[in-house]
């Protein structure tokens, strides 16, 4: 076998090995999350709102197994859905950062909103407490209001069979 073919075979073998390793790691990670959501992964609905009255009235959040976080609040007329990331920081403790688009009263794009959170999951894994700081920025990236701090309780959305 000439050097060129050996080199190509080496590249193909390395690629196959990386693919198998990646699949094994993602399978192992998926196996750590039980079907009933024994972690933060899943969809959560606001149960109790605390803090500043300017905070959203109702919120739903989804955490995926690969560290992506989505949130939607009931104030859709002024803020888009939020998108972001989360990481585990301790036993049943997490941090997330979400970003969304902010709109003025006329519907024009006005800047961004950023929500940072420290999250604690209860022992039953069906309720989380989220302490957040929400900031709003104009189109140039300047803060447009004092940050809002809230502490909210969210409950895991569960399947309700027919």
Order of alpha helices (4+ residues) and beta strands (2+ residues): alpha-beta-beta-beta-beta-beta-beta-beta-beta
